[in-house]
Amino acid sequence: MQVSRRGAIQLGGLGVLAVGGLSVPWSGAVLSESASELDQNLLPTPYQRPFAVPPVLLPRETGQDEFGRYATFVINEQAATAQVLPSGQLLRGFGYDGTIPGPTIHVERGTRVVAKLRNRLPLVHPQFGHRFDTSTHLHGNPSLPEYDGYASDLTGPGSSKVYQWPTEQTGARTLWYHDHAVHRTAENVYSGLAGQFHVHSPVERALLPTQSPYDVPLIVSDVMFAGDGSLGFDTRDDSGLWGDVILVNGVPWPVMPVRRRVYRFRMLDASLSRSYRPTLFPAGIVHMVATDGGLMPRSQAVTSWRHGSAERYEFLIDFSQYPAGTRVELRNLSNENNRDFDHTDKILAFDVTDQPVDTSDPTWNVIPDTLFRSDVMDLTPDMAVRHRLLAFEREGGEWTINGRTWDDVIDSGFREVVGNPGLGDVEVWTYENGSGGWFHPVHMHLVDQKILSRNGNPPFDYEAGPKDTIYVGENETVDIIMRFGPHRGRYMIHCHNLPHEDHDMMVQFSVGLAADAVDPHDPIGADPASRDDDDDRGRSPDPWPPGVPRRPSPGNSGPGSGSSGPGSGGSGGSGSSNDDERPKKRRNKKPKKKPGKKGKGPKGKGPKGKGPKGKKGKGPRGKGGRPPRRPRRR
């Protein structure tokens, strides 16, 4: 196997697994060898462990102030363990509040969420050897750029960052929060830094189950093990990681007892690279009710669906159709160019019981037909003011978008963009994957999208809802439409096969900013992390809860939405783009230029609500707020 320079460094880490073979994915057939080096007799077997639900993270404080409802959270990024192997040996990783996966957060739509993320991780990752910086992305939420988990906006060990996540424009949906640190997202997420985040609304509560145990989070991932039982890691020359053990909420192939009623499942594919094609066995129907961006206009009855990394699908299963004592499996038919092993065709099992059903719950036996039509689903191509093409390719060992990478963005002083729509503009973008050997789950930050077509054909029934991550299969061309907003600023777009993202299939676009405009919401400089020397003995980390303002700043009268506040940027401009043109091939690198000075414009309306800050930490940024460069592979 050909190993890159960075891959060679990883393979030299503690407990890292090296697997021989091709450096491209297989066709999806079951392989005879295992991804793990651990003896097969020591690996877990399917359907031996009970189902588990991640803990719920409660807010430190909730209330109402002059700006509306708020909820404050404090989340520690710290060492965590999970019991996966039957021997009892613990899988050692890192998680939010010390759990793998992280705890689930529940909020009502319209709540202003203020979350203090505290990096309590080692200075150096003990397995992979990189400095353990983090950047937290609330995936699917329209956050301001400085709170969006911008890859190069890093929080170093011993520091913290207060994220502002308003939800008045989010709508009921399944979000997830995960690490997004530049060039290290794969290792950090694989180590355990991921969790679900549920936004609720009265409309959703009236239509669907929202109470435990009938509203069920499913965080599905895959792992492999080194010969000593530690976590293995092999991305096959940065092409992807496909483990041979499937975890659901951190448990291998669990069994869940269910009553004879309707259940709602929120399935997130948190695998680094593996896609799934779930189906019921014995054969049955699931009713798809929500996609990444929330409720679909109408529910869709399906027997299977393609499910790529970072996508969320919410579906209902009516277990009243099965006699008590029946075992129903959620199996995996897989997709082209996965690497599959003996038991990767299984996800979890349900055992139908004869436990009594509470029929006073109006959702116990209802499969709704009409749900909710969000604004994005009413967009039509004739509303678009521009069409752009993005090509996803591998060039010279690097994963690129229109021939560009995140290192090119860094070299431009974080100015280079692939598109610069105006605030409120409707555009059609085409994602093109000309490869027969790779699929790309493409995530665009900030905006919900509607799929118009795949290779000129209508989208699949199960994707007929608002999306933020688009499965772009082998040799597929996908047209999507969206309205850009509600904020101005720079946001990322990337492949969510995380080894592809890290090497280096990620670029950025800007909304409502002229090419040389001062950006009041600079994603790195507007609100950086600061030193946090508080201990972890359970007390509030600040004398004043974060996000609860004492008094609004003079001249400010509302929350920091940034879209209409002073200094919110221009309304268009002439940034780098390739409208309606085939992308040009990558040019030779130009000499590196020094970035311009960062603007210090006003941050938009509203209080920052962070409480007193500790001393600013120098962290890994160095001068000018720049993150450390990863050496370019040649």
Protein Blocks (a to p, Z undefined) as FASTA:
>chain_A
ZZdfklmmmmmpghiacdeddfbdcehiacfbdfbfbdfklpccehibccddddddddfb
dcddfkbccdddddddddddddfbfnlpacddddeehiacdddddddehiacddddddfb
dfbdfklopacddddddehiacdfklnopaklccdehiacdddddfklnopaddddddfb
ehilmmmmmnopacddddddfklmmmpccbdfkbccdddddddddfkopacddeehonac
cdfbdceehiahiaddddddddddddddfbfklccddddddddddddfbdfkocafbdcd
dfbdcddehiacdddddfklpcehiacddddebjehiacdfklmbfbdcdddfbdcdfkb
mklmcccfbfcdcfklmpcfklpgbdcddddddeehiaceehiafklmmmnoomaccbdc
dehiacddddddfbfkbccddddehiacddfbgghiacdfklmccdfbdcddehiacddd
ddedjbecddddddfbfklmmnocccdddehiafklccfkbfklmoccdddfbdcehpaf
bfbdghiafbdcehiabdceklmmghibpaedjddcdehiacddddddddddddddddfb
debeadeklopaddddfbjnogohiacdddddZZ
